[in-house]
Amino acid sequence: MVVRMRHTKSHTANRRSHHALKSKSFVKCTNCTALKMAHTVCKACGFYNGKKVLDLVKKIEKKQAKAKAKTASK
C-alpha cells in the first residue's frame, strides 16, 4: 500500500519541537533554606507555604519500628 500524503521532514520536526524534556525548577525552602521543587512540600522539614504539613520525626520513627519488626521476625 502506498502512502499518498507524506509529511515532510520539516513538518515532522515542527510537530516534535515540543517533545523536549523541560528541566525542573528548584527554589529554597522558606523555613530551612534547603532546595525543593516549587509548589511542593519540603522533604527536609515538612513545611509548605509557611505551615507544618508533614511530621517527619513521626514518619522516621514509624519506618524504624517497621524495619526493627521485620528483622525481629526473621
PDB file of N, H, CA, C and O in Angstrom:
ATOM      1  N   MET A   1       0.843  -1.180   0.000  1.00  0.00           N
ATOM      2  CA  MET A   1       0.000   0.000   0.000  1.00  0.00           C
ATOM      3  C   MET A   1       0.891   1.247   0.000  1.00  0.00           C
ATOM      4  O   MET A   1       1.862   1.321   0.753  1.00  0.00           O
ATOM      5  N   VAL A   2       0.566   2.191  -0.820  1.00  0.00           N
ATOM      6  H   VAL A   2      -0.222   2.130  -1.432  1.00  0.00           H
ATOM      7  CA  VAL A   2       1.379   3.388  -0.994  1.00  0.00           C
ATOM      8  C   VAL A   2       0.797   4.516  -0.136  1.00  0.00           C
ATOM      9  O   VAL A   2      -0.415   4.723  -0.088  1.00  0.00           O
ATOM     10  N   VAL A   3       1.697   5.237   0.539  1.00  0.00           N
ATOM     11  H   VAL A   3       2.682   5.069   0.500  1.00  0.00           H
ATOM     12  CA  VAL A   3       1.263   6.379   1.330  1.00  0.00           C
ATOM     13  C   VAL A   3       1.020   7.537   0.382  1.00  0.00           C
ATOM     14  O   VAL A   3       1.930   7.916  -0.355  1.00  0.00           O
ATOM     15  N   ARG A   4      -0.162   8.108   0.373  1.00  0.00           N
ATOM     16  H   ARG A   4      -0.902   7.800   0.972  1.00  0.00           H
ATOM     17  CA  ARG A   4      -0.496   9.155  -0.580  1.00  0.00           C
ATOM     18  C   ARG A   4       0.032  10.513  -0.149  1.00  0.00           C
ATOM     19  O   ARG A   4       0.670  11.210  -0.939  1.00  0.00           O
ATOM     20  N   MET A   5      -0.226  10.894   1.090  1.00  0.00           N
ATOM     21  H   MET A   5      -0.744  10.328   1.732  1.00  0.00           H
ATOM     22  CA  MET A   5       0.176  12.221   1.562  1.00  0.00           C
ATOM     23  C   MET A   5       1.262  12.045   2.617  1.00  0.00           C
ATOM     24  O   MET A   5       0.971  11.755   3.777  1.00  0.00           O
ATOM     25  N   ARG A   6       2.496  12.220   2.212  1.00  0.00           N
ATOM     26  H   ARG A   6       2.733  12.455   1.270  1.00  0.00           H
ATOM     27  CA  ARG A   6       3.607  12.087   3.152  1.00  0.00           C
ATOM     28  C   ARG A   6       3.843  13.411   3.846  1.00  0.00           C
ATOM     29  O   ARG A   6       3.607  14.479   3.282  1.00  0.00           O
ATOM     30  N   HIS A   7       4.312  13.324   5.074  1.00  0.00           N
ATOM     31  H   HIS A   7       4.504  12.456   5.532  1.00  0.00           H
ATOM     32  CA  HIS A   7       4.715  14.528   5.802  1.00  0.00           C
ATOM     33  C   HIS A   7       6.191  14.751   5.543  1.00  0.00           C
ATOM     34  O   HIS A   7       6.984  13.812   5.601  1.00  0.00           O
ATOM     35  N   THR A   8       6.563  15.986   5.257  1.00  0.00           N
ATOM     36  H   THR A   8       5.919  16.749   5.210  1.00  0.00           H
ATOM     37  CA  THR A   8       7.972  16.286   5.033  1.00  0.00           C
ATOM     38  C   THR A   8       8.726  16.214   6.353  1.00  0.00           C
ATOM     39  O   THR A   8       8.119  16.215   7.424  1.00  0.00           O
ATOM     40  N   LYS A   9      10.050  16.150   6.271  1.00  0.00           N
ATOM     41  H   LYS A   9      10.543  16.148   5.401  1.00  0.00           H
ATOM     42  CA  LYS A   9      10.875  16.103   7.480  1.00  0.00           C
ATOM     43  C   LYS A   9      10.696  17.354   8.311  1.00  0.00           C
ATOM     44  O   LYS A   9      10.688  17.295   9.540  1.00  0.00           O
ATOM     45  N   SER A  10      10.551  18.489   7.642  1.00  0.00           N
ATOM     46  H   SER A  10      10.558  18.537   6.643  1.00  0.00           H
ATOM     47  CA  SER A  10      10.391  19.753   8.384  1.00  0.00           C
ATOM     48  C   SER A  10       9.047  19.799   9.108  1.00  0.00           C
ATOM     49  O   SER A  10       8.961  20.315  10.223  1.00  0.00           O
ATOM     50  N   HIS A  11       8.000  19.264   8.483  1.00  0.00           N
ATOM     51  H   HIS A  11       8.070  18.845   7.578  1.00  0.00           H
ATOM     52  CA  HIS A  11       6.688  19.233   9.143  1.00  0.00           C
ATOM     53  C   HIS A  11       6.734  18.333  10.383  1.00  0.00           C
ATOM     54  O   HIS A  11       6.191  18.681  11.432  1.00  0.00           O
ATOM     55  N   THR A  12       7.379  17.189  10.252  1.00  0.00           N
ATOM     56  H   THR A  12       7.819  16.907   9.400  1.00  0.00           H
ATOM     57  CA  THR A  12       7.518  16.259  11.379  1.00  0.00           C
ATOM     58  C   THR A  12       8.338  16.892  12.499  1.00  0.00           C
ATOM     59  O   THR A  12       7.990  16.772  13.674  1.00  0.00           O
ATOM     60  N   ALA A  13       9.436  17.573  12.129  1.00  0.00           N
ATOM     61  H   ALA A  13       9.719  17.670  11.175  1.00  0.00           H
ATOM     62  CA  ALA A  13      10.290  18.220  13.132  1.00  0.00           C
ATOM     63  C   ALA A  13       9.541  19.343  13.847  1.00  0.00           C
ATOM     64  O   ALA A  13       9.707  19.526  15.053  1.00  0.00           O
ATOM     65  N   ASN A  14       8.720  20.095  13.116  1.00  0.00           N
ATOM     66  H   ASN A  14       8.585  19.947  12.136  1.00  0.00           H
ATOM     67  CA  ASN A  14       7.934  21.166  13.739  1.00  0.00           C
ATOM     68  C   ASN A  14       6.947  20.597  14.751  1.00  0.00           C
ATOM     69  O   ASN A  14       6.737  21.177  15.817  1.00  0.00           O
ATOM     70  N   ARG A  15       6.347  19.471  14.417  1.00  0.00           N
ATOM     71  H   ARG A  15       6.518  19.000  13.551  1.00  0.00           H
ATOM     72  CA  ARG A  15       5.397  18.844  15.336  1.00  0.00           C
ATOM     73  C   ARG A  15       6.105  18.351  16.593  1.00  0.00           C
ATOM     74  O   ARG A  15       5.564  18.449  17.695  1.00  0.00           O
ATOM     75  N   ARG A  16       7.328  17.814  16.423  1.00  0.00           N
ATOM     76  H   ARG A  16       7.767  17.734  15.528  1.00  0.00           H
ATOM     77  CA  ARG A  16       8.066  17.249  17.547  1.00  0.00           C
ATOM     78  C   ARG A  16       8.861  18.283  18.335  1.00  0.00           C
ATOM     79  O   ARG A  16       9.535  17.927  19.302  1.00  0.00           O
ATOM     80  N   SER A  17       8.800  19.527  17.956  1.00  0.00           N
ATOM     81  H   SER A  17       8.252  19.817  17.171  1.00  0.00           H
ATOM     82  CA  SER A  17       9.596  20.564  18.623  1.00  0.00           C
ATOM     83  C   SER A  17       9.181  20.761  20.078  1.00  0.00           C
ATOM     84  O   SER A  17       9.954  21.296  20.872  1.00  0.00           O
ATOM     85  N   HIS A  18       7.991  20.342  20.430  1.00  0.00           N
ATOM     86  H   HIS A  18       7.362  19.907  19.785  1.00  0.00           H
ATOM     87  CA  HIS A  18       7.510  20.499  21.803  1.00  0.00           C
ATOM     88  C   HIS A  18       7.724  19.246  22.652  1.00  0.00           C
ATOM     89  O   HIS A  18       7.290  19.199  23.803  1.00  0.00           O
ATOM     90  N   HIS A  19       8.386  18.237  22.098  1.00  0.00           N
ATOM     91  H   HIS A  19       8.739  18.276  21.164  1.00  0.00           H
ATOM     92  CA  HIS A  19       8.565  16.977  22.820  1.00  0.00           C
ATOM     93  C   HIS A  19       9.775  16.957  23.747  1.00  0.00           C
ATOM     94  O   HIS A  19       9.999  15.967  24.442  1.00  0.00           O
ATOM     95  N   ALA A  20      10.553  18.028  23.770  1.00  0.00           N
ATOM     96  H   ALA A  20      10.371  18.833  23.205  1.00  0.00           H
ATOM     97  CA  ALA A  20      11.761  18.054  24.596  1.00  0.00           C
ATOM     98  C   ALA A  20      11.392  18.067  26.074  1.00  0.00           C
ATOM     99  O   ALA A  20      10.361  18.614  26.464  1.00  0.00           O
ATOM    100  N   LEU A  21      12.245  17.460  26.889  1.00  0.00           N
ATOM    101  H   LEU A  21      13.083  17.016  26.573  1.00  0.00           H
ATOM    102  CA  LEU A  21      12.021  17.451  28.327  1.00  0.00           C
ATOM    103  C   LEU A  21      12.364  18.810  28.916  1.00  0.00           C
ATOM    104  O   LEU A  21      13.360  19.431  28.543  1.00  0.00           O
ATOM    105  N   LYS A  22      11.532  19.260  29.834  1.00  0.00           N
ATOM    106  H   LYS A  22      10.723  18.756  30.137  1.00  0.00           H
ATOM    107  CA  LYS A  22      11.780  20.535  30.489  1.00  0.00           C
ATOM    108  C   LYS A  22      12.493  20.286  31.814  1.00  0.00           C
ATOM    109  O   LYS A  22      12.207  19.308  32.506  1.00  0.00           O
ATOM    110  N   SER A  23      13.407  21.161  32.160  1.00  0.00           N
ATOM    111  H   SER A  23      13.640  21.955  31.598  1.00  0.00           H
ATOM    112  CA  SER A  23      14.152  20.989  33.408  1.00  0.00           C
ATOM    113  C   SER A  23      13.283  21.397  34.591  1.00  0.00           C
ATOM    114  O   SER A  23      12.419  22.265  34.473  1.00  0.00           O
ATOM    115  N   LYS A  24      13.524  20.760  35.730  1.00  0.00           N
ATOM    116  H   LYS A  24      14.226  20.054  35.826  1.00  0.00           H
ATOM    117  CA  LYS A  24      12.798  21.072  36.945  1.00  0.00           C
ATOM    118  C   LYS A  24      13.349  22.356  37.552  1.00  0.00           C
ATOM    119  O   LYS A  24      14.555  22.600  37.516  1.00  0.00           O
ATOM    120  N   SER A  25      12.467  23.168  38.106  1.00  0.00           N
ATOM    121  H   SER A  25      11.487  22.969  38.135  1.00  0.00           H
ATOM    122  CA  SER A  25      12.928  24.393  38.752  1.00  0.00           C
ATOM    123  C   SER A  25      12.908  24.182  40.265  1.00  0.00           C
ATOM    124  O   SER A  25      11.921  23.709  40.827  1.00  0.00           O
ATOM    125  N   PHE A  26      14.007  24.538  40.905  1.00  0.00           N
ATOM    126  H   PHE A  26      14.809  24.922  40.449  1.00  0.00           H
ATOM    127  CA  PHE A  26      14.133  24.381  42.340  1.00  0.00           C
ATOM    128  C   PHE A  26      14.157  25.752  42.999  1.00  0.00           C
ATOM    129  O   PHE A  26      14.696  26.715  42.454  1.00  0.00           O
ATOM    130  N   VAL A  27      13.560  25.817  44.186  1.00  0.00           N
ATOM    131  H   VAL A  27      13.123  25.035  44.629  1.00  0.00           H
ATOM    132  CA  VAL A  27      13.558  27.041  44.984  1.00  0.00           C
ATOM    133  C   VAL A  27      14.020  26.698  46.385  1.00  0.00           C
ATOM    134  O   VAL A  27      14.022  25.529  46.769  1.00  0.00           O
ATOM    135  N   LYS A  28      14.409  27.699  47.149  1.00  0.00           N
ATOM    136  H   LYS A  28      14.407  28.649  46.837  1.00  0.00           H
ATOM    137  CA  LYS A  28      14.827  27.463  48.531  1.00  0.00           C
ATOM    138  C   LYS A  28      13.605  27.444  49.436  1.00  0.00           C
ATOM    139  O   LYS A  28      12.686  28.248  49.274  1.00  0.00           O
ATOM    140  N   CYS A  29      13.602  26.533  50.376  1.00  0.00           N
ATOM    141  H   CYS A  29      14.348  25.880  50.507  1.00  0.00           H
ATOM    142  CA  CYS A  29      12.535  26.452  51.365  1.00  0.00           C
ATOM    143  C   CYS A  29      12.621  27.682  52.267  1.00  0.00           C
ATOM    144  O   CYS A  29      13.714  28.078  52.669  1.00  0.00           O
ATOM    145  N   THR A  30      11.486  28.282  52.584  1.00  0.00           N
ATOM    146  H   THR A  30      10.598  27.960  52.257  1.00  0.00           H
ATOM    147  CA  THR A  30      11.479  29.478  53.427  1.00  0.00           C
ATOM    148  C   THR A  30      11.787  29.147  54.875  1.00  0.00           C
ATOM    149  O   THR A  30      12.191  30.024  55.638  1.00  0.00           O
ATOM    150  N   ASN A  31      11.600  27.889  55.264  1.00  0.00           N
ATOM    151  H   ASN A  31      11.271  27.177  54.644  1.00  0.00           H
ATOM    152  CA  ASN A  31      11.828  27.500  56.654  1.00  0.00           C
ATOM    153  C   ASN A  31      13.271  27.054  56.903  1.00  0.00           C
ATOM    154  O   ASN A  31      13.917  27.535  57.834  1.00  0.00           O
ATOM    155  N   CYS A  32      13.778  26.134  56.071  1.00  0.00           N
ATOM    156  H   CYS A  32      13.254  25.744  55.315  1.00  0.00           H
ATOM    157  CA  CYS A  32      15.104  25.553  56.328  1.00  0.00           C
ATOM    158  C   CYS A  32      16.131  25.883  55.240  1.00  0.00           C
ATOM    159  O   CYS A  32      17.282  25.462  55.348  1.00  0.00           O
ATOM    160  N   THR A  33      15.758  26.599  54.229  1.00  0.00           N
ATOM    161  H   THR A  33      14.822  26.941  54.141  1.00  0.00           H
ATOM    162  CA  THR A  33      16.595  27.010  53.092  1.00  0.00           C
ATOM    163  C   THR A  33      17.190  25.837  52.309  1.00  0.00           C
ATOM    164  O   THR A  33      18.203  26.006  51.630  1.00  0.00           O
ATOM    165  N   ALA A  34      16.586  24.669  52.390  1.00  0.00           N
ATOM    166  H   ALA A  34      15.764  24.532  52.942  1.00  0.00           H
ATOM    167  CA  ALA A  34      17.002  23.538  51.557  1.00  0.00           C
ATOM    168  C   ALA A  34      16.342  23.687  50.186  1.00  0.00           C
ATOM    169  O   ALA A  34      15.279  24.297  50.075  1.00  0.00           O
ATOM    170  N   LEU A  35      16.962  23.138  49.149  1.00  0.00           N
ATOM    171  H   LEU A  35      17.826  22.643  49.240  1.00  0.00           H
ATOM    172  CA  LEU A  35      16.367  23.207  47.823  1.00  0.00           C
ATOM    173  C   LEU A  35      15.208  22.222  47.725  1.00  0.00           C
ATOM    174  O   LEU A  35      15.303  21.077  48.167  1.00  0.00           O
ATOM    175  N   LYS A  36      14.122  22.692  47.140  1.00  0.00           N
ATOM    176  H   LYS A  36      14.045  23.622  46.781  1.00  0.00           H
ATOM    177  CA  LYS A  36      12.943  21.853  46.940  1.00  0.00           C
ATOM    178  C   LYS A  36      12.289  22.245  45.630  1.00  0.00           C
ATOM    179  O   LYS A  36      12.549  23.327  45.105  1.00  0.00           O
ATOM    180  N   MET A  37      11.448  21.382  45.101  1.00  0.00           N
ATOM    181  H   MET A  37      11.236  20.502  45.528  1.00  0.00           H
ATOM    182  CA  MET A  37      10.718  21.721  43.888  1.00  0.00           C
ATOM    183  C   MET A  37       9.640  22.740  44.231  1.00  0.00           C
ATOM    184  O   MET A  37       9.103  22.733  45.339  1.00  0.00           O
ATOM    185  N   ALA A  38       9.328  23.603  43.294  1.00  0.00           N
ATOM    186  H   ALA A  38       9.764  23.609  42.394  1.00  0.00           H
ATOM    187  CA  ALA A  38       8.333  24.643  43.519  1.00  0.00           C
ATOM    188  C   ALA A  38       6.949  24.021  43.724  1.00  0.00           C
ATOM    189  O   ALA A  38       6.615  23.026  43.081  1.00  0.00           O
ATOM    190  N   HIS A  39       6.162  24.591  44.599  1.00  0.00           N
ATOM    191  H   HIS A  39       6.433  25.399  45.122  1.00  0.00           H
ATOM    192  CA  HIS A  39       4.779  24.181  44.884  1.00  0.00           C
ATOM    193  C   HIS A  39       4.680  22.763  45.434  1.00  0.00           C
ATOM    194  O   HIS A  39       3.701  22.066  45.169  1.00  0.00           O
ATOM    195  N   THR A  40       5.687  22.327  46.199  1.00  0.00           N
ATOM    196  H   THR A  40       6.482  22.893  46.414  1.00  0.00           H
ATOM    197  CA  THR A  40       5.646  21.014  46.834  1.00  0.00           C
ATOM    198  C   THR A  40       6.092  21.149  48.283  1.00  0.00           C
ATOM    199  O   THR A  40       6.688  22.156  48.664  1.00  0.00           O
ATOM    200  N   VAL A  41       5.804  20.143  49.079  1.00  0.00           N
ATOM    201  H   VAL A  41       5.320  19.325  48.769  1.00  0.00           H
ATOM    202  CA  VAL A  41       6.213  20.121  50.484  1.00  0.00           C
ATOM    203  C   VAL A  41       7.717  19.884  50.547  1.00  0.00           C
ATOM    204  O   VAL A  41       8.255  19.085  49.780  1.00  0.00           O
ATOM    205  N   CYS A  42       8.389  20.570  51.453  1.00  0.00           N
ATOM    206  H   CYS A  42       7.952  21.218  52.077  1.00  0.00           H
ATOM    207  CA  CYS A  42       9.832  20.402  51.638  1.00  0.00           C
ATOM    208  C   CYS A  42      10.071  19.035  52.273  1.00  0.00           C
ATOM    209  O   CYS A  42       9.472  18.705  53.297  1.00  0.00           O
ATOM    210  N   LYS A  43      10.950  18.245  51.659  1.00  0.00           N
ATOM    211  H   LYS A  43      11.436  18.514  50.827  1.00  0.00           H
ATOM    212  CA  LYS A  43      11.239  16.909  52.183  1.00  0.00           C
ATOM    213  C   LYS A  43      12.183  16.950  53.367  1.00  0.00           C
ATOM    214  O   LYS A  43      12.311  15.964  54.094  1.00  0.00           O
ATOM    215  N   ALA A  44      12.852  18.090  53.572  1.00  0.00           N
ATOM    216  H   ALA A  44      12.748  18.890  52.982  1.00  0.00           H
ATOM    217  CA  ALA A  44      13.793  18.203  54.683  1.00  0.00           C
ATOM    218  C   ALA A  44      13.098  18.551  55.989  1.00  0.00           C
ATOM    219  O   ALA A  44      13.450  18.016  57.040  1.00  0.00           O
ATOM    220  N   CYS A  45      12.102  19.455  55.933  1.00  0.00           N
ATOM    221  H   CYS A  45      11.816  19.890  55.079  1.00  0.00           H
ATOM    222  CA  CYS A  45      11.481  19.919  57.181  1.00  0.00           C
ATOM    223  C   CYS A  45       9.969  19.684  57.242  1.00  0.00           C
ATOM    224  O   CYS A  45       9.393  19.748  58.328  1.00  0.00           O
ATOM    225  N   GLY A  46       9.314  19.417  56.119  1.00  0.00           N
ATOM    226  H   GLY A  46       9.782  19.365  55.236  1.00  0.00           H
ATOM    227  CA  GLY A  46       7.884  19.129  56.124  1.00  0.00           C
ATOM    228  C   GLY A  46       7.008  20.360  56.070  1.00  0.00           C
ATOM    229  O   GLY A  46       5.808  20.258  56.328  1.00  0.00           O
ATOM    230  N   PHE A  47       7.554  21.521  55.745  1.00  0.00           N
ATOM    231  H   PHE A  47       8.528  21.604  55.536  1.00  0.00           H
ATOM    232  CA  PHE A  47       6.769  22.744  55.682  1.00  0.00           C
ATOM    233  C   PHE A  47       6.324  23.018  54.253  1.00  0.00           C
ATOM    234  O   PHE A  47       7.027  22.687  53.299  1.00  0.00           O
ATOM    235  N   TYR A  48       5.148  23.628  54.116  1.00  0.00           N
ATOM    236  H   TYR A  48       4.577  23.897  54.892  1.00  0.00           H
ATOM    237  CA  TYR A  48       4.650  24.113  52.833  1.00  0.00           C
ATOM    238  C   TYR A  48       3.894  25.401  53.072  1.00  0.00           C
ATOM    239  O   TYR A  48       2.959  25.449  53.871  1.00  0.00           O
ATOM    240  N   ASN A  49       4.305  26.439  52.375  1.00  0.00           N
ATOM    241  H   ASN A  49       5.065  26.399  51.725  1.00  0.00           H
ATOM    242  CA  ASN A  49       3.649  27.740  52.463  1.00  0.00           C
ATOM    243  C   ASN A  49       3.644  28.272  53.894  1.00  0.00           C
ATOM    244  O   ASN A  49       2.668  28.891  54.318  1.00  0.00           O
ATOM    245  N   GLY A  50       4.722  28.040  54.640  1.00  0.00           N
ATOM    246  H   GLY A  50       5.515  27.537  54.296  1.00  0.00           H
ATOM    247  CA  GLY A  50       4.845  28.555  55.999  1.00  0.00           C
ATOM    248  C   GLY A  50       4.113  27.745  57.053  1.00  0.00           C
ATOM    249  O   GLY A  50       4.057  28.161  58.210  1.00  0.00           O
ATOM    250  N   LYS A  51       3.550  26.603  56.687  1.00  0.00           N
ATOM    251  H   LYS A  51       3.596  26.265  55.747  1.00  0.00           H
ATOM    252  CA  LYS A  51       2.796  25.777  57.630  1.00  0.00           C
ATOM    253  C   LYS A  51       3.401  24.376  57.671  1.00  0.00           C
ATOM    254  O   LYS A  51       3.863  23.860  56.654  1.00  0.00           O
ATOM    255  N   LYS A  52       3.393  23.769  58.856  1.00  0.00           N
ATOM    256  H   LYS A  52       3.018  24.188  59.682  1.00  0.00           H
ATOM    257  CA  LYS A  52       3.889  22.397  59.018  1.00  0.00           C
ATOM    258  C   LYS A  52       2.825  21.442  58.487  1.00  0.00           C
ATOM    259  O   LYS A  52       1.706  21.393  58.997  1.00  0.00           O
ATOM    260  N   VAL A  53       3.189  20.690  57.465  1.00  0.00           N
ATOM    261  H   VAL A  53       4.098  20.729  57.051  1.00  0.00           H
ATOM    262  CA  VAL A  53       2.244  19.788  56.816  1.00  0.00           C
ATOM    263  C   VAL A  53       2.553  18.331  57.159  1.00  0.00           C
ATOM    264  O   VAL A  53       1.645  17.541  57.418  1.00  0.00           O
ATOM    265  N   LEU A  54       3.858  17.979  57.159  1.00  0.00           N
ATOM    266  H   LEU A  54       4.595  18.621  56.948  1.00  0.00           H
ATOM    267  CA  LEU A  54       4.277  16.613  57.456  1.00  0.00           C
ATOM    268  C   LEU A  54       5.047  16.561  58.768  1.00  0.00           C
ATOM    269  O   LEU A  54       5.868  17.434  59.048  1.00  0.00           O
ATOM    270  N   ASP A  55       4.778  15.534  59.572  1.00  0.00           N
ATOM    271  H   ASP A  55       4.110  14.825  59.345  1.00  0.00           H
ATOM    272  CA  ASP A  55       5.548  15.312  60.791  1.00  0.00           C
ATOM    273  C   ASP A  55       6.620  14.285  60.439  1.00  0.00           C
ATOM    274  O   ASP A  55       6.389  13.078  60.509  1.00  0.00           O
ATOM    275  N   LEU A  56       7.784  14.779  60.063  1.00  0.00           N
ATOM    276  H   LEU A  56       7.972  15.760  60.006  1.00  0.00           H
ATOM    277  CA  LEU A  56       8.844  13.900  59.578  1.00  0.00           C
ATOM    278  C   LEU A  56       9.454  13.051  60.677  1.00  0.00           C
ATOM    279  O   LEU A  56       9.914  11.942  60.404  1.00  0.00           O
ATOM    280  N   VAL A  57       9.473  13.537  61.913  1.00  0.00           N
ATOM    281  H   VAL A  57       9.100  14.438  62.134  1.00  0.00           H
ATOM    282  CA  VAL A  57      10.023  12.761  63.028  1.00  0.00           C
ATOM    283  C   VAL A  57       9.169  11.513  63.245  1.00  0.00           C
ATOM    284  O   VAL A  57       9.692  10.414  63.430  1.00  0.00           O
ATOM    285  N   LYS A  58       7.865  11.696  63.220  1.00  0.00           N
ATOM    286  H   LYS A  58       7.440  12.589  63.069  1.00  0.00           H
ATOM    287  CA  LYS A  58       6.947  10.575  63.405  1.00  0.00           C
ATOM    288  C   LYS A  58       7.090   9.565  62.261  1.00  0.00           C
ATOM    289  O   LYS A  58       7.029   8.354  62.473  1.00  0.00           O
ATOM    290  N   LYS A  59       7.280  10.087  61.048  1.00  0.00           N
ATOM    291  H   LYS A  59       7.329  11.071  60.875  1.00  0.00           H
ATOM    292  CA  LYS A  59       7.419   9.232  59.882  1.00  0.00           C
ATOM    293  C   LYS A  59       8.686   8.381  59.969  1.00  0.00           C
ATOM    294  O   LYS A  59       8.666   7.196  59.635  1.00  0.00           O
ATOM    295  N   ILE A  60       9.781   8.982  60.415  1.00  0.00           N
ATOM    296  H   ILE A  60       9.797   9.945  60.687  1.00  0.00           H
ATOM    297  CA  ILE A  60      11.053   8.264  60.549  1.00  0.00           C
ATOM    298  C   ILE A  60      10.963   7.205  61.645  1.00  0.00           C
ATOM    299  O   ILE A  60      11.452   6.088  61.479  1.00  0.00           O
ATOM    300  N   GLU A  61      10.332   7.563  62.772  1.00  0.00           N
ATOM    301  H   GLU A  61       9.934   8.471  62.907  1.00  0.00           H
ATOM    302  CA  GLU A  61      10.170   6.602  63.869  1.00  0.00           C
ATOM    303  C   GLU A  61       9.347   5.398  63.422  1.00  0.00           C
ATOM    304  O   GLU A  61       9.659   4.261  63.776  1.00  0.00           O
ATOM    305  N   LYS A  62       8.301   5.650  62.649  1.00  0.00           N
ATOM    306  H   LYS A  62       8.048   6.574  62.361  1.00  0.00           H
ATOM    307  CA  LYS A  62       7.447   4.568  62.164  1.00  0.00           C
ATOM    308  C   LYS A  62       8.234   3.650  61.231  1.00  0.00           C
ATOM    309  O   LYS A  62       8.085   2.429  61.279  1.00  0.00           O
ATOM    310  N   LYS A  63       9.077   4.251  60.380  1.00  0.00           N
ATOM    311  H   LYS A  63       9.198   5.243  60.341  1.00  0.00           H
ATOM    312  CA  LYS A  63       9.884   3.476  59.448  1.00  0.00           C
ATOM    313  C   LYS A  63      10.898   2.605  60.191  1.00  0.00           C
ATOM    314  O   LYS A  63      11.120   1.453  59.819  1.00  0.00           O
ATOM    315  N   GLN A  64      11.519   3.161  61.249  1.00  0.00           N
ATOM    316  H   GLN A  64      11.339   4.098  61.552  1.00  0.00           H
ATOM    317  CA  GLN A  64      12.489   2.403  62.033  1.00  0.00           C
ATOM    318  C   GLN A  64      11.818   1.262  62.787  1.00  0.00           C
ATOM    319  O   GLN A  64      12.375   0.168  62.876  1.00  0.00           O
ATOM    320  N   ALA A  65      10.621   1.507  63.333  1.00  0.00           N
ATOM    321  H   ALA A  65      10.168   2.396  63.261  1.00  0.00           H
ATOM    322  CA  ALA A  65       9.892   0.461  64.046  1.00  0.00           C
ATOM    323  C   ALA A  65       9.516  -0.677  63.104  1.00  0.00           C
ATOM    324  O   ALA A  65       9.562  -1.852  63.468  1.00  0.00           O
ATOM    325  N   LYS A  66       9.143  -0.299  61.884  1.00  0.00           N
ATOM    326  H   LYS A  66       9.106   0.656  61.588  1.00  0.00           H
ATOM    327  CA  LYS A  66       8.764  -1.320  60.905  1.00  0.00           C
ATOM    328  C   LYS A  66       9.976  -2.169  60.519  1.00  0.00           C
ATOM    329  O   LYS A  66       9.865  -3.388  60.391  1.00  0.00           O
ATOM    330  N   ALA A  67      11.129  -1.531  60.333  1.00  0.00           N
ATOM    331  H   ALA A  67      11.219  -0.540  60.436  1.00  0.00           H
ATOM    332  CA  ALA A  67      12.353  -2.251  59.988  1.00  0.00           C
ATOM    333  C   ALA A  67      12.794  -3.147  61.139  1.00  0.00           C
ATOM    334  O   ALA A  67      13.269  -4.260  60.912  1.00  0.00           O
ATOM    335  N   LYS A  68      12.639  -2.667  62.376  1.00  0.00           N
ATOM    336  H   LYS A  68      12.253  -1.763  62.560  1.00  0.00           H
ATOM    337  CA  LYS A  68      13.014  -3.447  63.546  1.00  0.00           C
ATOM    338  C   LYS A  68      12.117  -4.692  63.664  1.00  0.00           C
ATOM    339  O   LYS A  68      12.591  -5.785  63.976  1.00  0.00           O
ATOM    340  N   ALA A  69      10.823  -4.505  63.410  1.00  0.00           N
ATOM    341  H   ALA A  69      10.437  -3.617  63.157  1.00  0.00           H
ATOM    342  CA  ALA A  69       9.904  -5.625  63.492  1.00  0.00           C
ATOM    343  C   ALA A  69      10.206  -6.654  62.404  1.00  0.00           C
ATOM    344  O   ALA A  69      10.059  -7.858  62.615  1.00  0.00           O
ATOM    345  N   LYS A  70      10.624  -6.169  61.253  1.00  0.00           N
ATOM    346  H   LYS A  70      10.743  -5.191  61.081  1.00  0.00           H
ATOM    347  CA  LYS A  70      10.938  -7.067  60.155  1.00  0.00           C
ATOM    348  C   LYS A  70      12.175  -7.914  60.463  1.00  0.00           C
ATOM    349  O   LYS A  70      12.208  -9.106  60.159  1.00  0.00           O
ATOM    350  N   THR A  71      13.190  -7.293  61.066  1.00  0.00           N
ATOM    351  H   THR A  71      13.164  -6.324  61.313  1.00  0.00           H
ATOM    352  CA  THR A  71      14.390  -8.050  61.414  1.00  0.00           C
ATOM    353  C   THR A  71      14.162  -8.988  62.597  1.00  0.00           C
ATOM    354  O   THR A  71      14.804 -10.034  62.692  1.00  0.00           O
ATOM    355  N   ALA A  72      13.261  -8.624  63.488  1.00  0.00           N
ATOM    356  H   ALA A  72      12.739  -7.775  63.410  1.00  0.00           H
ATOM    357  CA  ALA A  72      12.958  -9.473  64.630  1.00  0.00           C
ATOM    358  C   ALA A  72      12.193 -10.731  64.202  1.00  0.00           C
ATOM    359  O   ALA A  72      12.325 -11.780  64.833  1.00  0.00           O
ATOM    360  N   SER A  73      11.402 -10.630  63.143  1.00  0.00           N
ATOM    361  H   SER A  73      11.295  -9.778  62.631  1.00  0.00           H
ATOM    362  CA  SER A  73      10.612 -11.774  62.699  1.00  0.00           C
ATOM    363  C   SER A  73      11.452 -12.789  61.932  1.00  0.00           C
ATOM    364  O   SER A  73      11.014 -13.924  61.741  1.00  0.00           O
ATOM    365  N   LYS A  74      12.636 -12.410  61.493  1.00  0.00           N
ATOM    366  H   LYS A  74      12.991 -11.489  61.649  1.00  0.00           H
ATOM    367  CA  LYS A  74      13.493 -13.336  60.734  1.00  0.00           C
ATOM    368  C   LYS A  74      14.190 -14.312  61.604  1.00  0.00           C
ATOM    369  O   LYS A  74      14.943 -15.151  61.110  1.00  0.00           O
TER     370      LYS A  74
END
